[in-house]
Amino acid sequence: MKKVATSLLLMLIAIGSWAQKVWNNPSFEPNLYSSNLNITDVEFKPNETILHLNFRFPHKLWVKFVSASILKTPDGKTYAITGGKATREGEDDYTPDSLYYTSAITDEGNIALHFEPLPAKTKTFDFIEGYEQGAFGLSAITDPAIIPTSSNWRSTTTGDWVLGLYKDVAIYDSKVWQYAQKTEKKVVLTDGKENITIAIGKDKNGEREFTINGKKQPLAMITTQAYPDYPTFDSTPLSAELKSGTAHISGILKGFSSEELKGDTISIMVSVNNNFGREYLNYYGKVDSLGYFSLDVPLLGTQELKISTIVGKRRYMYNRCILQPGDSIFMLKEKFYIPMAMGKSARLQNEINSFDRNTMAETVTMRKMEPSREEAISYKNECIDKYNKHLDKRRAFLEQHPTFSQQFRDYDSITSVFRTAEHIISMIYETPTKAVPAECAESVMKLIDINASLPLNLITEIRSTIECINRNKAFQGPMKEYFLNTPSALHDLLISGIAKLSVEDSTKIVQFINDPKSVSKTEVERIFEYYGMMGIETECRLYHIYDEPFYESICTTDNLLDLHLSNQVSMQLEGSHQPLDEYSLSMANKIKLNSVRERLLKRHEYYKDVLKGKEEAVNAVIHPSTDVEGLTDGKAILDKLVAPYKGKIVYLDIWGTWCGPCKNKLKESHKLKAELKNYDIVYLYLANNSPEDSWKNVIGEYNLTEPNCVHYNLPPKQQRAIEQYVKITGYPTYRLIDRKGGLHHLKLTDDEDLPKFKKTLDELP
């Protein structure tokens, strides 16, 4: 009897201990769903384990948990879902495999998922929502009394990310550390030269007191995908100073296997938009076997960087980062998730990354304008409406998040307003007259103040916005007067082909040129306004219009003037691949920013010598147009060009010296050729509308001089005939010609999937 009583007592104690075991707000690894889903409690009972979940999904979205959902412990054992009956007030009953909608009123809901009972000694487990496509999971759901195997900690005082503790490495003071010792209450970090001792206190309402090398500080674990709000407002504005220097970027990749990291196929690419050079500059950093990377990036003033993970030819989603010379930042960069930043320049990055993507600037899609004032004004109104909606969203967001910094507010304000202005004023490219109605131009000038103290190299849209404003003003005023009052210039414009006129209107313009009194000025203005007569990239430079007062009235500061001049010089250099002519060289020497001026002059000197020592190699791969002299049919011309290479595969590349994407692909083409070295391929390059000197310079500059390279620069009519025959889709266009002369279409990115592309080559007849 005593034995039975003892057994009953032990059972009652066990049941009591089960009933009392509840994890309140357990931690789990942040993921794509962390901002919308939270585990409020985990109840451990003798006959079941219950997960209490809270959802916050906007726009009445739904969620579904399949009947194959399981809990999985570190020993590999699984525990099946048994139901979804509500057990608390405020929870909804749920049936696995059905859709669950959040409340229509609050966009919030609560359910309880029941599973087979987990062992009483469980410290951590995973939730796996089946194995179907689109299923998700929550990893490392951990007893709040212990430190999870993967966790990030921020200061409750400053809001800064201070510490990252992972299975194999740790992050502290913007460095990757190894573990010299690791327990639930104490870790010792080492970098081989220095040791950091960290004592970990008990959990108190989601906070713990950490003692790091003897210094105590309260830290809270980061449990959401979005970085938590900083506790206080920072009023520091964005810097508009255009100083030169470098920023240091380092970090660690998470979510990649050890095999991937050891394969030496992963790198970090940092792309920087340079407004003072019309270009994106890319910088690369290697990733070591632990996932660590580090690189220095040259900057001019405050700039936006796009940081991507490159695996082979695949580029994972990039994140934005705003830095200036002298800044340093450490990033935890996940494979698919939003990263976190550590260091003195981290706050703005964390705020940008945590800002709800739905509240970012709304824009409209540029469309072709009908030749009417009403259509242009309608489009302008659409842009302004989108902008005002964005302002409303930002205002509401900042009311809910009042501590977001002044730098974040400046950044979003500047980028959204210039994005809107660019869309409106860029209508000059789409309208027949190459100008916008006065109401549209006025709305742009009301939106922006380009002479204010702005971080000019940060605002991606500012260069094109200023160019469009200048062109529009040029057309509305001095440009029109210049051509109307300078018949010789108007004549040059006509014969250059820039102005496209009907025979009747062309006759009137010729009459006006010969005798200004023979045609009314009103009639000439009508023709001018209807056709635009604006090859502005060409004639402004030809006639030195940039020296006219209309331009200086727009850019009244030295920095804005430098921005404009550097863009014109860069356009000349990168478009022609030739040294600067006398006029462009004088423009370069007017630039006051030393670093910008010196970079452009260095490029000028480079193009003086680009073919030095390469003339023989370039001439060896250039073929004369006389090879197809007299032929007019596109198929006949192409057949004649490839006839010498029958029995080989011909890789056709149609490009132009004026085409940026074409040249970017050409610059990297040696990588593809190395991958295809075992194939008998001839690379046939046909240049579209490319000046001979520029054409030769590009061939030499990019070393397109291998023995299997063939280059033609055909007369325009023959080039057009080939392009029509192969059904060109844009520039560059690629085609394959098989060993028997058959033509095969290629998409722009087909050669980026090498296994698939090699299979295509293998299957060619």
Helices and strands as residue ranges (DSSP letters): H 2-20, E 22-24, E 37-44, E 49-56, G 58-60, E 62-64, E 70-72, E 78-83, E 99-101, E 108-115, E 124-128, E 137-142, E 151-155, E 161-165, E 169-172, E 175-182, E 186-190, E 195-200, E 207-212, E 215-221, E 244-254, H 258-262, E 266-274, E 279-286, E 292-300, E 303-311, E 314-323, E 328-334, E 340-342, H 346-354, G 357-359, H 373-400, H 406-425, G 426-429, H 438-447, H 462-476, H 478-485, H 487-496, H 503-514, G 516-518, H 521-531, H 536-542, G 545-547, H 549-552, H 558-576, H 582-589, H 594-608, H 615-621, G 625-628, H 634-642, G 643-645, E 649-655, H 660-667, H 669-675, E 681-687, H 692-701, E 709-712, H 716-725, E 733-737, E 743-745, G 750-752, H 754-762
